[in-house]
Amino acid sequence: MTTLKDILETTTLEKIAGGFLFTEGPLWHPDGFVYFVDLRSNLLYRMVIGEKPVKVRDTDEGNGTTFDLQGRLLNCEGGARRVYRIEHDGSVTTVADRFEGKRLSRPNDVICASDGSLYFTDPNYRVPLEQREIGHGAIYRIATDGTISEAAKIEYPNGLALSKDERTLFAANTRWNQYITAMELDSRGHVVRRRIFADMSADGSETNGVPDGMKIDQDGRVFCTGARGVWVFEPDGHLAGIIETPEVCANIAFIGDDLRTLMLTASTSVYTIRVKTPGLPHPWYAARRK
């Protein structure tokens, strides 16, 4: 049976930055630096590991990040109720702020598929009732032509990740029931069926973390934040163990040239730990090498 000893190369977290209010949205850039946000300070940063973070721009409660296939950064901006993109010239374009004419609630996380389509989560729980135009939490898909469709309704959708073959979309459900759902996708990227991949319910006394940010490694293991730290699941849903963190951990990313450093955005700080198996690369990385 696989344990954390089989997965981790190092066993001690290294704190690489601190002094923030609530870190989120970690993202590795192959030029050798990372992006992350301080959600409650409304700031997007970039940082070379070992150096001081540098402000990129102000946000309105910016959260999850990704790149598109052109290497442009996308950010879910919860306070502004939109997903935006930073163009190569530094200007900002709104990618999604409405669905079927109704204003989105609070976009949270976003990922990019190898065909250039995007998936993002939009929980509505933290939006005042009178301001909820859609009325339910959902995962949306943005096609390459900009068309937005609803991929799936879900109670409180949060972190997202795609399997290596991109035929399974994983989503973390944060509130009420805590679990990861696995959604089978057809060749067009549409959900055809779904199942519970893993139950992440925690003892009522464990309030230090919920299902949130999520990533997958080359062997198909699912890493997801939760109570006590980062839960690591085998491809069959078996819990291999929990990487415990001293602060509430909200998101993670595989970083470094070998993608074997796990970066953890945990409340006031950013931590790293080394793993034995690389994470899945962003599809832009592969396209960039061609």
N, C-alpha and C positions, 0 to 999 in steps of 0.2 A: 504494500500500500504506500502510495506516494505521500511524503511529508514535506514540511518546509525545508528540511535539511537537504532534500533532493532538488529543491527549487532555488534556494538562496545561495549565492556565492559568499556574501558577507552577512553577518547576523545583527550588526549594530547600525542603526540609522545615523547618518551624518547630517547635521544641520548646516545648510549652506547659505541661508538667508533668514532674517527675522525682523521683528519690529513692525509687522503689518497688523491689520485688523481681521481680515478673513481672506486668505489666499485661495485662488481657484484657477481653472482654465489653463493648466500647464500644456505646453506644446513645444516640441523640439524642431528647430530649424537646422537643416543639414549644413548650413554655413558655420555651425558651431556655437549656437546660442539658443536660449529658450525664451518663450513668451509665457507670462502668467498675469493674472489680474489680482488686485486687491479689491474685492467686490465691494466692501463697505467703505472704502476710501475713494471708490469710483475712478480707479487708475489702471491702465494697462501698462505693463512693464516688459522690457526685454533684458536678458541678463546672460553674460558669458559666465560660466561656472567659475567661481573663485573671485569674481569681480562684483562691484556694486551694481544693483539693478538700475536701469535707466528708464525714465518715464517715456512712453511712446505717445500716449494721448489720454485725455480725460474720457471717462465713460459714464453712462447712466446705469449703474449696477451691472456692469459687464460681467459675463460668466464664461460658459464654455467656448472654446476656440477650435478652429481647424484651418487648413488651407484648402483652396480649390486646386484644380489641376494646373493653374497658371502660377501657383505659389502666392496667391493673394490671401491675406489673413481674413478669416470671418470670425465674428464674435456675436454671441447671443447677448443682447443688451436688455436685460429684464425690465429695468426701470422705464426704458423707452418703448418697451413692448415690440421689439423688432430684432431681426438678424441683419447685421450690416457687414460690408466688405471694405477693406482698405485697399484702394487701388495702388498701382505701382508708383503713381505720382503723389501719393499721400492723401488724396481726396477720399471721401467716404461715400459709399453707395448703399442705400437700403435695399436689401435682397428680399426680405419678406417682413411685412407688418400687418397683413390682413389675409384672411382666407374667406373666399366667397363674399367679399365686401365687409366682413366683420373683423374688428380689430383683434389681433392676437392677445393672449393674456400675459404671458411672462416667459418668452423663450429662454431655455435653460442650457441645453447642450446641443452641439451640432457636429456631424461627421460627414466625410466625403467618400463616395464610392469610386471605384476605378473608372467608371464611365462618366464621371463628372457630376452625377446627381448628388444631392445633399439630403440628409435626414436631420430633422431637429425636433426636440421635445418642447411642449408648451403646456406646462401645468397651470391650472387656473385657481388653485386653492388659495394662494396668497394675494389674489386680486379681490378687492371689495366686491361683494355680491352685485351691487348696482352697476359696477363697471365691467362685469363679465358679459361680453357680447356673444361668445361662442357657447359657453355654458358647460364645457367638459374639457378634461385634459386629453391631449392627443399627441401623436407623433405624425409629423408631416414630411412629405417628400417634395423636394424642388427638382424638377426635371431640368435637363440641360438647356431647354428653351425658356426656362423661368416659370413654367406652369407649376402651381402648387396643388398637391392632392393630399387628402387625409389617408395616411397609411394604416393607422389603428387608433382606436380610443383606448385610453388607459387611465386608471385612477389618478395617479400622481407620477407622470413620467419624468425621469431625471436623466441619468447618464445613458449613453448609447455606445454600442460597439458592433462591428461587423465581423463575422467569421472569416477565415482565410479565403474560402471559396466564395464569399459574399452571398451565400444562399441562406444564411441565418442572421437575423438582426436581433441583438440582445438589448434589452432595456431594463433599467433599474426602476422599481416602483418604491417611492420613498415613504409615503404617508399611509396611515390606516393599516394596510397590509404591506409587509416589507418582503419583497421577493425580486427575483430576476425572471423576466419572461423571455422566451426564445420564440421568434417569429420566423417561420419559413417563408422565403421570398421566391416568387416566380422569376422567369428570365427577364421580365420587365421591371423588377424591383418592387413588385407589389406583394403585400402580405396575403398568403393563402391559408395559413393555419398557424396556431400558436399553442404554446404549452408553458407550464411553469418549469423553468430550468433549475432554480434553487430557491429554497425558503431561507430568508435572511432575518426572520423574526429573532429578536433578542430578548433576554430576560428584562423585565420591566425596570430593573435597577440600572441597566446598561443604557445610559442616555448619551454616551459619548460617540455619536456617529450613526448615520443611517445609510441605506443603499443610495449611492450617488454616482460619482465618477467611476468609469469602467474602461479597461483595456484588455486586449487578448495577446497572448504570446504565440510564437511560431508553432508550438505544440498543441495549440487550441485551448490552453488554460485561460480561464476568465478571472481577472483581478478586479475586484469591486470594493469600494470603500463601504464600511459598515460599522456597527458597534465595535469598539476597541481598536479599530484600525482598518487594514486592508484584508479582505477575505479572498483566498485563492482557491479556485475550484478546478478540478480536473474536467476534461471535456464531457464526461458523463454526469457532471453535477456533483460529484463527491467533493466534500470540503477537505482540502489538503491541510489547511491551517490558516491562521490569522497573523499577519504582520502587525504587531501591536505598536501603536503610536502614542506619544506623550500628550498629543493634542488631537482634537477632532479633525480627522482627515476627510476632505471633501472631494479630492480628485487626484488623479495619477497620470503619468505618461512615461513611456519608455524613451530614453534620451541617450545621446552619445553616438559616436560613429558606428558602434557595434549594437546599439539599441539594447544593451544589457545593463543599463543603469535605470532603475525605477525612481522617478521623481515624484514626491508626494507633497501636495499643497495641503498643509494642515494648520488651519486657523491662523496664528500669528507668524507662522514660519514655513520654510520650504526645506524638505529633507530629501536625501537620496539613500539608496541601498542597492547593492549589486545582485543581479540574478544570473543564473546559469544559461537560461534560454532567452534569445532575443525576442523583443516584442515585434508585432506585425508592423511593417513600415507603412507610412502614409502613401497612398497611390501616387502622389505627386513626386515622391522621392524616386520611384522607379522611372516615371516619365521623364524626370529631370536628367537621368543618366543617359537617356537615349540620344 
